[in-house]
Amino acid sequence: RMMVWNVENNGWRCRSSIPKFRGPGRKDDYCPYGNLITLKALSLGKYRDTEAVQNGIDSHILHWENRGGKKIHMFGIGTTFKRLKYPNVWFDILHVVDVLSRYPYAMEHGEFWEMWEVIKSKQQPEGGFVPESMWKAWSEWSFGQKKEPSPWMTMRIAQIASRLG
């Protein structure tokens, strides 16, 4: 309930327990990663259909819509954002689409479907998905290399597809 109460009209902002530190970006910007994690948590409970959640979703939709314009410090939506990465531990297209796909409200927006099309366009002819960026900590896993399809990443994308119908 506290997360719902802390929402602003443009989602959740970066906050810190350190006095005078408010996180990256402008004071009135939403925090893309904090917003994403909050939406992921709220997708599991009774607050999933609230105005607060819609505000959070709208922030990601507007961020994608304005990707060629105003940038949010440390959270651009360019080439790096569009690279397929797994597991979902940062702000990237697969993580955003995974979380937003849990909400019918997000699917009402063409921008959501544009992001989904970017992901689908990267499918290999045999059906799998190859990681385009990797986290060094997971270099020994299938999703930690960029040479062949990752069963884990492919499974995650298949789960998203099943939510979309």
C-alpha positions, 0 to 999 in steps of 0.5 A: 500500500505504501508504494501506491501512496508514494506515486507521483503523477508520472510514476515513482521518483528516485529517492534515497535515504541519504539527505539531499540526494534524490537520485539521477535526473531532474527533480521531477523526472520519474525513476525508470528503474525504480518505477519498473521494479515497483510495477513488477511488485504491484503486478502480484497483488491487489493494487495492480488495477490502480491509478498509481499503476496506470501512472507508472505504466504511462511513464514508460509509454511516454518515455518510449514515445519521446525516445528521440527527445528529452532524455532522463539521465542514465536512462536513455532509450537508444541502441543500448536499451534495445539490446536483448539482455538476460536476466532482467536486472536493469532497465532494458527493453526486455525487462520493460516489456516483461513487466508491462506485459503483466498489465492489460492497460499497457497493452492498450498502447501502441508504444507497448506493441512497438517495443514488443515488435523490436524484441520479436524482430530479433528472433533467429530463424530456428526460433531462439533469441541470442543475447546482444549484451551480457552481464559479466557475472553470468558469462558462464551461463547461456544468456552470458554469451552472444554467439548462440540462442539462449534457452533461458532468454528464449523461455522468458520471451515465450512467457511474455508471448503467452501473456499477450495471447 
